[in-house]
């Protein structure tokens, strides 16, 4: 998907150059750049594969009150445990949908292009339970975990992976990758690498 989007951006940038070279304009305008980037919609720049073991422990407990004192104790029977391996994929992308001409600044002296992009976003795009890898212990007096319970554990696992995204340093990696991927595209407009600056709105 990433390569298809890059190809689309590159073709768009080249089409801008061809159109402007046949017109009276001295070069592409910020609106030209924005239109072509917005056509690409999203640029996926980083992909993380996450392997997680979801564990659950279901112990039968007896609780109540004796002489106005609360008590709770585990029973020696009825314990069951499960470990569920899950593989998940997280992708980070830059969303071009809200770009405007104000986000593209072109100057002639010095000859420079500054592109301000939204902060990359990360999302969990898929998850899959390794059913063959599930390990379960069930007491003889208890029934096995049901498919609906396993599905609920997967949901909890997905939520845990999503909650851990801020600690994965995905955003900084996505910024570096997006800059490295977009600079060659923008150079098709006639700029040198050191004449192109890509910044992000959370740093402005």
N, C-alpha and C positions, 0 to 999 in steps of 0.2 A: 504494500500500500504506500509506504514512504517513497519508494522509487517512482511510482506512478505520479504521485503529487509533485515530486521534484521535476519530473519530465514535463508536467503540465505547466509549472511555473516557468521553466526554462523556455518552453515554446512560447508562452505568453510574453516573456521579456523580449525574445527575439522578434516577435510580431510587433511589439512596440517600436523597436529599432527600425524595422522595415517601414512601418507606417510613417514614422517621423522623418525618416530620411527622404521620403517622397513628398513631404509637405513643406510649408514655409516655417515650421517650428524649428527651433534650434536644437531640440532634443525632447525626450519624454518629460512629462509633467508629473507632479505628485499624484494627480488623479489617475494618470495612466498606470502608475505602479500599484496604487491601491486597488484599482479595478481588477488587475491580473492576479494580485495576491488573494483578493476576496473570492475570485472564481475557484481558487484551490480549496477554500473553506478551512481545512485543517491540515497542519503539517505534523505528522507523528515523528518524533525525534529520538525517543528513548523507550526501550522495552525491558522490563524486569521480569524474570521468572522467579516465583516464590514457592518454596516447598514448606508446608506447615503440617504439623501433627496435631490434630484436634483430639483432646482427651476428655473423657467424662467419667465420673465416678458416681454411681447411684447406690447409696447405702440406705437400707431400711433403718429408721430410727424410731425410738419410743420416747415420747415426751409427755409431760403433764405436770401436775402439781400435787405435792404431798405435804400436808400440814403447812399450807400457804407458801411452800418453797417450790420454785420451778425446777424441773430436771429434764435432761435430754441425754439419751444414751443410744449408741449404735447397737443393733441386735447382732448376734453372732451368725445369723443366717440372712440370706437374701441380698448379698452384695453382688454387684455386677459392674464391670468396667469395660471401657472400649477406647481404642486408639485408632483414629481415622487419618490416613495420609491424604493431603489435599495439595494439588498443584494449581497455582493461580498465575495469571499474567496481568501485569500492570503496565500501562502505556502512558507516556507523557506527550502532550501535543501543544502546539501553538495555534490558537484560534484566530483566524484572520477576519472573522465575520464582522467585527466592530471597528475595523480600521477605517480611518478617515484621512483626508488629504493633509490634515494637521499633523498626522503621524509621520509624514515624509517631508523632510526639509532638504532642498537642493540649493546649493550656493555655487556661484561661479568664481568668487575670489575670497577664500580659496575654493578650488573645485572639490566639492564634498557632498556626500549624500548621508543624511542621518535618518535612520528608520527606528521608530519607537514602537515596540511590540508589546502586547499584553503578556503578563506573567504566564509561563507555561502551566498547564493544568495536568493533573494525573488522575487516571481512573482505572479501576479494576475491570478489565474487559472480558475475562473468562476465568472459570474455576472448574476443576474436575476432581471428583473423588476417585482414589485408587482402590476400587472395591476388592481387588485381590490382596491388597496390602493391609486391609482392616484386621485388627487383632482384638478379640473380644473374650472376656472372662465373664461367665454367668453362673451364679450359684444354681445348684440343682433345683431349688425351689422357686427360681425366678425364670421368667420368659426372656428370650433374646431381645435385643434392641430391634425395634420395628423400622421399616423403611422410612416412615414419617419422622421418627426420632432421629435417624441418621441424616435426613434432609434438614432437620432443624439444627443439628450440630454443624452441618455444612454452612448454613446461613450464618450461624454464630462465628464460624471460622472466617467467612468472607468479611463480616463486620470487623473482626479483629485485624485482618490484613489491611482493610481500608483505614482503620484507626492508626495503623503503624506507618502509613505513607509519609507523614511529615518527618519521621525519623530516618527515612531512607536516603536523604540527600538527592532525591530525584530532580528537584527543581533546578539546582545549580548545574547538574549534568545536562538537563534538557536545554538550558540556556546556552551552554557551551556548544552542544551539538547543533542547535538551531542556527547559531551564529556561523559555525563552520559550514553548514549546508547552504545557507542563504547568501553568503558573501560571493561565492562564484557565480550565483545566479544574477546578483546585482551588478557584478563586473561586466556582464553582457551589455549593460547600458552605457559602457564607456568609462567606468570609474576604475581606478587602481584599488588594490586591496586596502592600502593605507588611507584611501580617501572615503572609505565606507565605514560608518559607525552604526552598530546595532545596539540599542539600549532597550531596557525593559521598564515598564511603567511603574513597577514597585521601587525602582531605583531612581526615579526622576524626582 
